[in-house]
Amino acid sequence: MEEDEEDYEDEEDYEDEEDYDYEEDYDFVMFLVFQVPRLLLQAVLKVESGVPGGHALPVVVVDAGAKKPAVLAMTEVAEREGVVVGLSVPQALARCEGLVVRYRSEQAERMVEEMVFAMGYSLAPRVEIEEAGVVLVDLRGVDLEESIGRCGAIVRELDAAGVKVGVGVAESCVVALLAAKECEGEVLVVKGEVGGMKYEEGAQCVRSISEGEFLSALPLGKVEMSGGLRDVLAKWGIRTVADFAKLKRSAVGARLGMEGLLLWDRLTGREERVVAVAEEPPEFEESWEFEYEVDSMDPLLFLLKRFVDVLCVRMRGFHKVAALMRVELDLAYGDPLVVAQKLPEPTSDEEALFRLLAGRLEGLETESPVVRLVLRLEVVDFKQRQLGLFESSLKNPYRFTQTLSRVAGIVGAERVGRPVLEEDGRPDGVRLEGMPGEVPPVKELKLDREYGMPLRRFRPGVKAEVEFQGRLPMWVRSDKVSGFVKAARGPWLHSGHWWEETGSWNRVEWDVELNKGGVYRISKSGDGWKVEGSY
């Protein structure tokens, strides 16, 4: 196009603000973008136990599957030593002594993206992953001031979880992305000229700038476009995004065609960008396949800590809490090992969940090395519940459950719990069931019911000799109590489970009052007479 080669100096081709009715042709929409800088590097450093403090070291990430692995990402320390993207590993090692080389991990990248995606969902339901390391949120229909104010807390929460992000907010999704790339570790709000957006700066990690100031300082070279279009704009003297946005839309379409027209719409926020409503994930799960066999617990606990951190961030984003944790260990040989831990109270507290897992896995031994680790959480909706006036809860239910897990590791899980009477009436028949997270309220006594005297049981029962006169006992002799029977009530025949080979019982019970004082229960079963207790 010869016309494209000419200087672009026609004043009629620039936008005249006074002649353009924004409110008629433009629906006000704000976009928010999370951008994870150096995604490949951050993902690897988050799950790598062999690179403590990795951001302070010269670290590069390469693709292990490539024929000639080249540098894909590097830390700022390595960059200062002259390492750039595209160098081969020998070239990078020659430029930087002590360089740490790590392989790219798509598993870790997916983990980080899902965590950031959940944070976007906590702001608005219209959210999607735009590209690698970029999450786009449509703020249509939400309170802008509240959402932007929460972004500062989200940035700090992700930073605490080991992921640094930049957050950009603008009327154009492209401008929001460019703003996110310019503000690592904070939120940059680009205020437009239309739409009536009002936001008072002051929240931590949040700053604002006018759209004109931001675009005038932003080189057009940072915007993705074809090489041909970039050359034409350079010949026209268009150096910044603001210069390009000032051009008339009709003139851009006439001279640059559909590509230029679409770029103008994207940069000025006129593009009708539709962001689909996201669905909640069907499960909260993280897994990791090891490149080598793991035969110790330390690497597993390190990775489980990372899994718990990521899943808790995701749960909070979707307003969920965990009710049960399940760890699956795939072994090099043999069947997988599954360890389940029910929680005393649903929670999304990272420290509480990890302490329970660590306590449960402490001392665990496997028949062969571990090749794959899976952590799966069963979640429920978060419900804030206030206890009633006469209800009480354990002071620290997670510490209590952690202690029980350690006890179970010593004596066996089948020996830990609270005793509950069996419903079949078996003497001393009890079973163990899990401890409740809350202390149940005391049931109200029915005053119209008559209750007998309480029986204080002797454990074990005291062996005794009993003499009868006719059908009534007349004398009781034992190491604990002895004497003539002054009064007796009985007999009461008690039996059950007679159809089973083991576990059946058949006994006779009497309540007797002795002449020396005291009322006792005596019983006879297969091993003779016993004094069972006193009233």
C-alpha positions as CSV (number, residue, x, y, z in Angstrom):
1,M,0.0,0.0,0.0
2,E,1.6,3.2,-1.1
3,E,-0.7,5.2,1.1
4,D,0.7,3.4,4.1
5,E,4.3,4.5,3.2
6,E,3.3,8.2,3.5
7,D,3.6,10.3,6.6
8,Y,0.4,10.3,8.6
9,E,-0.1,14.0,9.1
10,D,-3.8,14.7,8.1
11,E,-5.4,16.4,11.1
12,E,-8.8,15.1,10.0
13,D,-7.6,11.6,10.7
14,Y,-7.2,12.3,14.4
15,E,-10.1,11.7,16.8
16,D,-12.2,14.8,17.7
17,E,-13.4,14.3,21.2
18,E,-16.2,16.9,20.9
19,D,-17.8,15.2,17.9
20,Y,-17.9,11.7,19.4
21,D,-20.7,10.5,21.7
22,Y,-19.1,7.9,24.0
23,E,-22.2,7.2,26.0
24,E,-24.2,6.3,22.9
25,D,-21.7,3.8,21.4
26,Y,-19.9,2.5,24.4
27,D,-20.9,0.4,27.4
28,F,-18.7,0.9,30.4
29,V,-16.8,-2.3,31.3
30,M,-13.7,-2.7,33.5
31,F,-11.3,-5.6,33.1
32,L,-8.8,-6.9,35.6
33,V,-5.8,-8.9,34.7
34,F,-3.5,-11.1,36.9
35,Q,-0.1,-11.6,35.2
36,V,2.5,-14.0,36.6
37,P,5.9,-12.7,35.5
38,R,8.5,-15.4,34.7
39,L,5.8,-18.1,35.1
40,L,8.1,-21.0,34.2
41,L,10.7,-19.9,36.8
42,Q,8.2,-19.1,39.6
43,A,6.5,-22.5,39.1
44,V,9.7,-24.5,39.3
45,L,11.0,-22.6,42.3
46,K,7.7,-23.1,44.2
47,V,7.9,-26.8,44.1
48,E,11.6,-27.4,44.1
49,S,13.0,-28.4,47.4
50,G,16.6,-28.3,46.1
51,V,16.7,-24.5,45.4
52,P,16.1,-22.8,48.8
53,G,15.9,-19.0,48.2
54,G,16.0,-19.6,44.5
55,H,15.1,-16.0,43.5
56,A,18.4,-14.9,45.1
57,L,20.4,-17.4,43.0
58,P,21.4,-17.5,39.3
59,V,18.7,-20.1,38.2
60,V,17.6,-20.9,34.6
61,V,14.8,-23.0,33.4
62,V,15.2,-25.2,30.3
63,D,13.0,-27.7,28.4
64,A,14.1,-31.2,29.1
65,G,12.2,-32.5,26.1
66,A,14.0,-30.3,23.5
67,K,16.9,-31.7,21.4
68,K,19.0,-28.8,22.3
69,P,17.8,-27.4,25.6
70,A,17.8,-23.6,25.6
71,V,17.2,-21.0,28.4
72,L,13.4,-20.3,28.7
73,A,13.5,-18.2,31.8
74,M,16.0,-17.0,34.4
75,T,16.2,-15.1,37.7
76,E,17.3,-11.4,37.7
77,V,20.6,-12.5,39.2
78,A,21.4,-14.7,36.2
79,E,20.1,-11.9,33.9
80,R,22.6,-9.5,35.4
81,E,25.4,-12.0,34.6
82,G,24.5,-11.9,30.9
83,V,22.2,-14.9,30.6
84,V,19.4,-14.2,28.2
85,V,16.5,-16.3,26.7
86,G,17.6,-18.6,23.9
87,L,21.1,-19.4,25.1
88,S,22.2,-23.0,25.2
89,V,23.1,-24.5,28.5
90,P,26.8,-24.5,27.8
91,Q,26.7,-20.8,26.7
92,A,24.7,-19.9,29.9
93,L,27.2,-21.7,32.1
94,A,30.1,-19.9,30.4
95,R,28.6,-16.5,31.2
96,C,27.5,-17.3,34.8
97,E,29.6,-19.3,37.1
98,G,27.6,-21.3,39.6
99,L,24.5,-21.3,37.4
100,V,21.7,-23.6,38.7
101,V,19.8,-25.4,35.8
102,R,16.3,-26.7,36.4
103,Y,13.9,-28.4,34.0
104,R,10.5,-26.8,33.1
105,S,7.5,-28.3,34.9
106,E,4.1,-28.1,33.3
107,Q,2.6,-29.6,36.4
108,A,3.9,-26.8,38.5
109,E,2.8,-24.2,36.0
110,R,-0.7,-25.6,36.0
111,M,-0.7,-25.5,39.8
112,V,0.2,-21.8,39.9
113,E,-2.3,-20.9,37.2
114,E,-5.2,-22.7,39.0
115,M,-4.3,-20.8,42.2
116,V,-4.4,-17.4,40.5
117,F,-7.6,-18.4,38.6
118,A,-9.3,-19.1,42.0
119,M,-8.3,-15.6,43.2
120,G,-9.9,-14.1,40.1
121,Y,-13.0,-16.1,40.7
122,S,-13.2,-14.7,44.2
123,L,-13.7,-11.2,42.6
124,A,-16.2,-12.0,39.9
125,P,-17.6,-15.1,38.2
126,R,-16.6,-14.1,34.7
127,V,-12.9,-15.3,34.7
128,E,-10.7,-17.2,32.3
129,I,-7.1,-18.0,31.6
130,E,-6.2,-15.7,28.7
131,E,-2.8,-17.2,28.0
132,A,0.1,-18.8,30.0
133,G,0.3,-16.9,33.3
134,V,-2.5,-14.4,32.4
135,V,-5.9,-14.5,34.1
136,L,-8.6,-12.2,32.8
137,V,-11.5,-11.1,35.0
138,D,-14.6,-9.2,33.8
139,L,-15.7,-6.9,36.6
140,R,-19.1,-6.3,35.0
141,G,-21.8,-6.2,37.7
142,V,-19.5,-6.1,40.8
143,D,-18.6,-3.3,43.1
144,L,-15.4,-1.8,41.6
145,E,-14.1,-0.1,44.7
146,E,-14.6,-3.2,46.8
147,S,-13.0,-5.5,44.2
148,I,-10.0,-3.3,43.6
149,G,-9.5,-2.8,47.3
150,R,-9.5,-6.6,47.8
151,C,-6.8,-7.0,45.1
152,G,-4.2,-5.6,47.4
153,A,-4.9,-8.4,49.9
154,I,-4.9,-11.0,47.1
155,V,-1.4,-9.8,46.0
156,R,-0.1,-10.2,49.5
157,E,-1.7,-13.6,49.9
158,L,-0.2,-14.9,46.7
159,D,3.1,-13.5,47.6
160,A,3.0,-15.3,51.0
161,A,2.2,-18.5,49.0
162,G,5.4,-18.0,46.9
163,V,3.8,-16.5,43.8
164,K,4.4,-12.9,42.7
165,V,1.8,-11.3,40.4
166,G,1.1,-8.0,38.8
167,V,-2.6,-6.8,38.6
168,G,-3.8,-4.3,36.1
169,V,-7.3,-2.7,35.9
170,A,-8.5,-0.8,32.9
171,E,-11.4,-0.4,30.5
172,S,-9.4,-2.3,27.9
173,C,-8.3,-5.9,28.6
174,V,-5.1,-5.2,26.5
175,V,-4.3,-2.0,28.6
176,A,-5.1,-4.0,31.8
177,L,-2.5,-6.6,30.7
178,L,0.1,-4.0,29.9
179,A,-0.6,-2.4,33.3
180,A,-0.1,-5.7,35.0
181,K,3.2,-6.2,33.3
182,E,4.4,-2.8,34.5
183,C,3.6,-3.4,38.2
184,E,4.9,-6.6,39.7
185,G,3.8,-7.1,43.3
186,E,1.1,-4.4,43.2
187,V,-2.2,-3.3,41.6
188,L,-2.2,-0.6,39.0
189,V,-5.5,1.1,38.2
190,V,-5.6,2.9,34.8
191,K,-8.4,5.5,35.1
192,G,-10.2,6.1,31.9
193,E,-11.9,9.2,30.6
194,V,-15.4,7.7,30.4
195,G,-17.6,5.5,32.4
196,G,-17.6,7.5,35.6
197,M,-15.2,5.3,37.5
198,K,-14.3,6.7,40.8
199,Y,-11.7,5.1,43.0
200,E,-9.9,6.5,45.9
201,E,-6.3,5.3,46.2
202,G,-5.0,4.3,49.6
203,A,-5.2,0.6,49.9
204,Q,-1.9,-1.2,50.3
205,C,-0.2,-2.4,47.1
206,V,-2.7,-0.3,45.0
207,R,-1.8,2.8,43.0
208,S,-3.6,4.6,40.2
209,I,-2.7,6.6,37.1
210,S,-4.7,8.4,34.4
211,E,-5.2,6.6,31.2
212,G,-3.7,9.4,29.2
213,E,-0.5,9.5,31.3
214,F,-0.1,5.7,31.2
215,L,-0.6,5.4,27.5
216,S,1.6,8.3,26.6
217,A,4.5,6.8,28.4
218,L,3.9,3.3,27.1
219,P,5.9,2.4,23.9
220,L,3.9,0.9,21.1
221,G,6.6,-1.8,20.9
222,K,5.2,-3.5,24.0
223,V,1.9,-4.2,22.2
224,E,1.7,-7.5,20.2
225,M,1.2,-7.0,16.5
226,S,2.5,-8.2,13.2
227,G,5.9,-7.0,12.0
228,G,4.4,-5.3,8.9
229,L,2.0,-3.2,11.0
230,R,4.7,-2.3,13.4
231,D,6.9,-1.0,10.5
232,V,4.1,1.1,9.0
233,L,3.4,2.8,12.4
234,A,7.1,3.5,12.9
235,K,7.2,5.2,9.5
236,W,4.2,7.3,10.5
237,G,6.0,8.4,13.6
238,I,3.6,6.6,16.0
239,R,5.8,5.8,19.0
240,T,3.4,5.4,21.9
241,V,0.0,3.7,22.5
242,A,-1.5,7.2,23.2
243,D,-0.4,8.3,19.7
244,F,-2.1,5.4,18.1
245,A,-5.3,5.7,20.2
246,K,-5.7,9.4,19.1
247,L,-6.1,8.3,15.4
248,K,-9.6,8.2,14.0
249,R,-11.1,4.7,13.9
250,S,-12.4,5.1,10.4
251,A,-9.0,6.3,9.2
252,V,-7.2,3.4,10.8
253,G,-9.6,1.0,9.2
254,A,-9.2,2.6,5.8
255,R,-5.4,2.7,5.9
256,L,-4.4,-0.4,8.0
257,G,-7.3,-2.7,7.3
258,M,-8.9,-5.2,9.6
259,E,-5.7,-5.8,11.6
260,G,-5.3,-2.2,12.5
261,L,-8.9,-1.7,13.2
262,L,-9.0,-4.6,15.7
263,L,-5.8,-3.3,17.4
264,W,-7.4,0.1,17.7
265,D,-10.6,-1.3,19.3
266,R,-8.5,-3.4,21.7
267,L,-6.3,-0.6,22.9
268,T,-9.2,1.9,23.3
269,G,-11.5,-0.6,25.0
270,R,-14.1,-0.6,22.1
271,E,-13.6,-4.4,21.5
272,E,-16.6,-6.4,22.7
273,R,-14.7,-8.9,24.8
274,V,-16.9,-11.7,26.2
275,V,-15.6,-13.5,29.2
276,A,-17.5,-16.7,30.0
277,V,-18.8,-17.5,33.5
278,A,-16.4,-19.9,35.1
279,E,-17.5,-23.1,36.8
280,E,-16.3,-24.4,40.1
281,P,-13.8,-27.2,39.8
282,P,-15.3,-30.6,40.3
283,E,-12.5,-31.6,42.7
284,F,-9.6,-30.0,44.6
285,E,-6.6,-32.2,43.9
286,E,-2.9,-31.8,43.3
287,S,-0.6,-34.5,42.1
288,W,3.1,-35.0,41.3
289,E,4.9,-37.6,39.3
290,F,8.5,-37.9,40.5
291,E,11.3,-38.2,38.0
292,Y,13.1,-40.5,40.4
293,E,12.0,-42.9,43.1
294,V,11.5,-41.3,46.6
295,D,12.4,-43.5,49.6
296,S,12.2,-40.9,52.4
297,M,9.5,-38.9,54.0
298,D,11.1,-35.4,53.8
299,P,10.6,-34.8,50.1
300,L,7.0,-35.9,50.4
301,L,6.3,-33.6,53.3
302,F,7.9,-30.7,51.5
303,L,5.7,-31.3,48.4
304,L,2.6,-31.8,50.6
305,K,3.2,-28.5,52.2
306,R,3.2,-26.8,48.8
307,F,0.1,-28.7,47.8
308,V,-1.7,-27.6,51.0
309,D,-0.8,-24.0,50.4
310,V,-2.0,-24.0,46.8
311,L,-5.3,-25.9,47.6
312,C,-6.1,-23.6,50.5
313,V,-5.7,-20.5,48.3
314,R,-7.9,-22.1,45.7
315,M,-10.5,-23.1,48.4
316,R,-10.7,-19.6,49.7
317,G,-11.2,-18.3,46.2
318,F,-14.2,-20.5,45.7
319,H,-15.5,-20.0,49.3
320,K,-14.9,-23.7,50.2
321,V,-13.5,-25.5,53.2
322,A,-12.0,-29.0,53.5
323,A,-13.8,-31.7,55.4
324,L,-11.5,-34.6,54.6
325,M,-8.0,-35.1,53.2
326,R,-6.8,-38.1,51.3
327,V,-3.2,-38.8,50.4
328,E,-2.4,-41.4,47.8
329,L,1.1,-42.8,47.3
330,D,1.7,-44.8,44.1
331,L,4.6,-47.2,44.8
332,A,7.2,-48.5,42.4
333,Y,6.1,-52.0,43.3
334,G,2.8,-53.1,44.9
335,D,-0.6,-51.5,45.4
336,P,-1.0,-47.8,46.1
337,L,-1.1,-46.7,49.7
338,V,-4.0,-44.5,50.8
339,V,-4.1,-42.4,54.0
340,A,-7.4,-40.6,54.9
341,Q,-7.7,-37.9,57.6
342,K,-11.2,-36.6,58.6
343,L,-11.1,-33.1,60.0
344,P,-12.6,-32.2,63.3
345,E,-14.0,-29.0,61.7
346,P,-14.0,-28.0,58.0
347,T,-11.3,-25.4,57.5
348,S,-9.0,-23.8,54.9
349,D,-6.2,-23.1,57.4
350,E,-2.9,-24.2,55.8
351,E,-1.0,-24.7,59.1
352,A,-3.8,-26.7,60.7
353,L,-4.2,-29.0,57.6
354,F,-0.5,-29.6,57.2
355,R,0.1,-30.4,60.9
356,L,-2.6,-33.0,60.7
357,L,-1.1,-34.6,57.6
358,A,2.4,-34.5,59.0
359,G,1.3,-36.1,62.2
360,R,-0.7,-38.8,60.4
361,L,2.2,-39.6,58.0
362,E,4.9,-39.5,60.8
363,G,6.5,-42.9,61.0
364,L,4.7,-44.2,57.9
365,E,6.7,-47.0,56.1
366,T,6.2,-48.2,52.6
367,E,7.1,-51.5,51.0
368,S,8.8,-49.8,48.0
369,P,9.8,-46.3,46.9
370,V,7.1,-43.7,46.0
371,V,6.8,-42.6,42.3
372,R,3.7,-40.5,42.5
373,L,2.0,-38.4,45.1
374,V,-1.7,-37.2,45.1
375,L,-3.4,-35.0,47.7
376,R,-7.2,-34.8,47.3
377,L,-9.5,-32.7,49.4
378,E,-13.2,-33.3,49.9
379,V,-14.7,-29.8,50.3
380,V,-18.0,-28.3,51.5
381,D,-19.4,-24.8,51.3
382,F,-18.0,-22.4,53.9
383,K,-20.7,-21.6,56.5
384,Q,-19.9,-19.3,59.4
385,R,-21.8,-20.7,62.4
386,Q,-22.1,-19.1,65.8
387,L,-22.3,-21.4,68.7
388,G,-25.4,-21.2,70.9
389,L,-25.3,-19.9,74.5
390,F,-25.0,-23.3,76.0
391,E,-22.8,-24.9,73.3
392,S,-19.1,-25.2,73.5
393,S,-16.2,-26.2,71.2
394,L,-12.8,-27.6,71.7
395,K,-10.2,-24.9,72.4
396,N,-8.0,-26.1,69.5
397,P,-9.7,-29.0,67.6
398,Y,-6.8,-29.3,65.1
399,R,-4.2,-29.7,67.9
400,F,-6.4,-32.3,69.6
401,T,-6.8,-34.2,66.3
402,Q,-3.1,-34.0,65.7
403,T,-2.4,-35.5,69.1
404,L,-4.9,-38.3,68.5
405,S,-3.2,-39.1,65.2
406,R,0.1,-39.4,67.0
407,V,-1.4,-41.7,69.6
408,A,-3.0,-43.8,66.8
409,G,0.4,-44.2,65.3
410,I,1.6,-45.7,68.5
411,V,-1.3,-47.9,69.7
412,G,-3.2,-48.4,66.4
413,A,-6.1,-46.5,64.9
414,E,-8.6,-49.1,66.2
415,R,-7.7,-48.3,69.8
416,V,-8.3,-44.5,69.6
417,G,-11.6,-42.8,70.0
418,R,-14.4,-42.3,72.5
419,P,-16.3,-45.2,74.0
420,V,-20.0,-45.7,73.1
421,L,-22.3,-48.3,74.5
422,E,-23.3,-51.1,72.2
423,E,-27.0,-51.3,71.5
424,D,-27.2,-55.1,71.9
425,G,-27.0,-54.9,75.7
426,R,-23.7,-56.9,75.9
427,P,-22.2,-56.5,79.4
428,D,-19.3,-54.0,79.1
429,G,-20.0,-53.9,75.4
430,V,-18.5,-50.7,74.0
431,R,-17.2,-49.5,70.6
432,L,-14.9,-46.7,69.7
433,E,-15.9,-43.9,67.4
434,G,-14.3,-40.7,66.2
435,M,-14.0,-37.7,68.6
436,P,-16.4,-34.9,67.9
437,G,-15.1,-31.4,67.0
438,E,-17.7,-29.9,69.4
439,V,-18.7,-30.9,72.8
440,P,-22.4,-32.0,72.5
441,P,-24.8,-30.4,74.9
442,V,-26.0,-32.4,77.9
443,K,-29.4,-33.9,77.2
444,E,-32.2,-32.7,79.5
445,L,-33.3,-35.3,82.1
446,K,-36.9,-36.5,82.0
447,L,-38.2,-35.7,85.5
448,D,-41.2,-38.0,85.1
449,R,-39.0,-41.1,84.8
450,E,-37.7,-43.1,87.7
451,Y,-34.0,-43.8,87.9
452,G,-32.4,-46.5,90.0
453,M,-29.3,-46.1,92.1
454,P,-26.1,-45.8,90.2
455,L,-23.8,-48.9,90.1
456,R,-20.1,-48.4,90.8
457,R,-18.5,-51.2,88.8
458,F,-15.5,-53.2,90.0
459,R,-13.0,-53.6,87.1
460,P,-12.3,-56.4,86.9
461,G,-15.1,-58.1,88.8
462,V,-14.1,-59.7,92.1
463,K,-14.3,-63.5,92.2
464,A,-16.7,-64.8,94.8
465,E,-18.3,-67.9,96.4
466,V,-22.1,-67.8,96.8
467,E,-24.1,-70.3,98.9
468,F,-27.9,-70.7,98.4
469,Q,-30.7,-71.7,100.6
470,G,-33.3,-73.1,98.4
471,R,-33.5,-70.7,95.4
472,L,-32.2,-67.6,97.2
473,P,-28.6,-66.7,97.9
474,M,-27.8,-66.7,101.6
475,W,-24.0,-66.1,101.8
476,V,-21.4,-64.2,99.8
477,R,-17.7,-64.6,100.3
478,S,-14.9,-62.7,98.4
479,D,-11.7,-60.8,98.9
480,K,-13.5,-57.4,98.8
481,V,-16.9,-58.1,100.6
482,S,-18.3,-60.9,102.6
483,G,-21.4,-61.5,104.7
484,F,-24.9,-62.9,105.1
485,V,-27.5,-61.9,102.5
486,K,-30.1,-59.8,104.3
487,A,-32.3,-59.2,101.1
488,A,-32.1,-60.3,97.5
489,R,-33.7,-59.4,94.2
490,G,-33.5,-61.6,91.2
491,P,-32.6,-63.6,89.3
492,W,-32.3,-61.8,86.0
493,L,-31.3,-63.9,83.1
494,H,-29.2,-62.1,80.5
495,S,-28.0,-63.6,77.2
496,G,-27.4,-62.7,73.6
497,H,-25.7,-63.5,70.3
498,W,-26.2,-67.2,71.1
499,W,-26.2,-67.9,67.4
500,E,-22.5,-66.8,67.0
501,E,-19.6,-69.0,67.6
502,T,-17.7,-66.2,69.4
503,G,-19.1,-63.2,71.2
504,S,-22.2,-64.8,72.8
505,W,-23.0,-64.5,76.6
506,N,-25.3,-66.1,79.1
507,R,-25.4,-65.0,82.7
508,V,-27.5,-64.7,85.9
509,E,-27.6,-61.5,87.9
510,W,-28.7,-60.8,91.5
511,D,-28.8,-57.7,93.6
512,V,-28.1,-58.5,97.3
513,E,-28.0,-56.5,100.5
514,L,-25.5,-57.8,103.1
515,N,-26.0,-57.8,106.9
516,K,-22.8,-55.7,107.3
517,G,-24.3,-53.0,105.1
518,G,-24.0,-52.3,101.4
519,V,-25.9,-53.3,98.3
520,Y,-24.0,-55.3,95.6
521,R,-24.6,-56.9,92.3
522,I,-23.4,-60.5,91.9
523,S,-23.4,-62.5,88.7
524,K,-22.7,-65.9,87.4
525,S,-21.3,-66.7,83.9
526,G,-19.1,-69.3,82.4
527,D,-16.1,-68.5,84.7
528,G,-18.2,-68.6,88.0
529,W,-19.6,-66.1,90.4
530,K,-18.3,-62.5,90.6
531,V,-19.1,-59.3,92.6
532,E,-19.6,-56.8,89.8
533,G,-20.0,-53.6,91.8
534,S,-21.8,-51.7,94.6
535,Y,-24.8,-49.4,94.6
